[in-house]
Amino acid sequence: MAKDMYEIRWHGRGGQGAKTAAALVAEVALAEGKYSQGFPEYGPERMGAPIRGYTRIADRPIRVHSAIYYPDAVVVLDETIMDTVDVAENLSDDGVVIVNTKRSPDEIKAKLSHQGAGVYLLDASAIALDEIGRNIPNTPMIGALVKASERVKIETVLKDTEHKLSKKFPEKVVQGNLAAVKRGFEEVKKV
């Protein structure tokens, strides 16, 4: 039986935008007529504390409301989490791991328990600094996820991101985030 739901687990630290990214990707799926969920899981809320986010995308109503234990995709916003957390735990056989890193593919692959995973690397922190002026790597990682998973369209991500961010931020910040999404989509590399 084919799996009819795509599940994404986000690993990051407080302040990196994992919560926002999980919710934004879910909203994009909803805008495309799919069913979705996007929510965080974290302990004490503080800058730099480990956080997980979850996104589900399906063509039917989603009846499960729990953490994601068997993801199809894992997005790692902070590679240092891989030193203490098995980010690829229970990853599906054809799953993908997308990591924000400057490290070599061999260094990252050595940290993964699931050696059959499709591995995608991107220096999202550098892109965020270039485009937004702050190390908040979530928007370039959203672009990378779109490329690696092919579950939503980049055009919808850009339109929805612009709509959501323009309500809260000045135009310069909005345009910086849109450029970061585009660069994440274009620059992510499968290794």
N, C-alpha and C positions, 0 to 999 in steps of 0.2 A: 504494500500500500504506500503510495507516495505521500510525503509529508505536505500538508496543505497550509502550513503556517511557517513563516520565517522568523526566527528569534535571534535577537542581537543582544549581547551583553557588553556593556561599556565598563572599562576599568580606568579610573582616574583619581585625582586628588581634589579635595574641595577647592574651588576657585578656578578650575580648569575648564568648566563648562560641560561636564559629563551629564549632569541632570538636564541642562538645557538642550544638549544634543539629542538625548534619548527622546525627549518630548517633541522636539522640532521634527525629527525624522518620522515620528508617529503622526504628527499633524500633516506632513507632506503626503504620507500614504493615504490619510483620510481625504485630502484634497484631490487625490487621484481616484477616489471612489472605492478604496479598500477599507477594510476594518483594521484598527490598530490600537495599540496601547503604548504609552511611554511613561516611565516612572523611575524614581531613584530608590536606592537602599543605602542608608548610611547610618553610622553611629553618631557620636557627638559631633554636631556641626561645627567645624572649624576649618580655617584655611589650611590646606596641606594634608588633611586627614584622608585616608583611603575612602573611596566611594564607588559604588557600582550603580550603573543605570541599566535599564532594560527597555527594549523596544520589541513589540510583536507586530507583524504585518501578515494579514490573511485575507482571503477572498470570501470568507464567511464570518459570522459573528464569533467573537473570541469569548469563550466561557471560562477560561482559566485565569485566575487572578493571583499569581504567585511569582516568586523570583524565577528567573530562567536558569534551569539546571543543565539543559542540553542544547546549547546555542548552535546556530548555524554560522554565526559570525561573532567575532570578538574584536572590539576596538580598544586599543590600549593607548590612552592619552599620555601616560607617564611610564616610560620603560622601567623605571626603578621599582615599580610595583612587581615586576617579574622576578625580582630577587627574593620575594617572600610569598608571592601568590602564584599558584598554577593557573595562569589565565586561560590555558587551553583545556582545562579540566572538562571532561565530558563533551568536547567539541564533536559535532557530527562528522561522519567519515569524509564528507566532501566540504567540510567547513573551511572558513578563512579567518586568518588573524591579521589585523591591520595595526601596525605599531608606529607610534611617533618616536623616531630615533635618528641619531647620527651614526649609530653603530653599524658594523658590517652585517650582511645577511647571515654569515656563519655564527657570529656572536649571538644574534637574536634567535636563530634556529636552535642553538644549543640550549637555550632556556625554555624551550617548548616541550611539553610532555607528549604532544600529539605530533609526531614527525611527518604525518601525511597531510598536514594542513597546508592549504594554499597561504603563503606568507606574502604580505604586502607591506612595504616600508615607505615612510615619508618623514621628512624633517618638518613636521607641522609647526613646531615651536619657532623655527626660523621664518617660516611663512607668516605666522601670526605676528612676529616682531616686525617683519617687513611691511605687512599690510595694515595691521591694526595698532602697532606700537606697544603691544603688551603680549606676554606669553600666555595667551589663552588659546590653546590649540584645537578647540572643538570644531570651529567652522572648516578649517582645512581637512580635519579628519572626517567630517560629514562628506565632503567632496570625495575623499578617498574611499569611504564606504560605498557611496553611490557607484563608483567605478568598479569596485571589487565585487559587489553583491548584485548589481543590476536589478534591484527590487523597486526602485523609484527612479524617476527621470530627473536629470540635472536641471532641466528647465523649470520643473516644478519646485525643486529645492531653492533655486535662485529667486523665483517669484515669491514663494512663501517666506523665505528668509527676509527678503526686502520688506514685505508687508509687516511681518512681526517686529523687526528691528526698528523700522521707521516710526513706530509708535512710541519708542522709548529713547532712541539715540539720535544724535545729530547726523546729517547726511554724510559727513566724512567717515564716521564710524560705520554706518550702513554700507557705504561703498567699499570700505576696507574689508569688511566681512564677506561681501560678495566676491571681491577679488580673491580672498583667502579660500573660499569654497571652490572657485574655478581652478585656482592653482593646485589645491589638493586633488581635485579630479584629474587634472592634467599631469601632475608630477609624481603621483604614487606609482611605485614600481613593484611588480610581482617578481619575487626572487626564488 
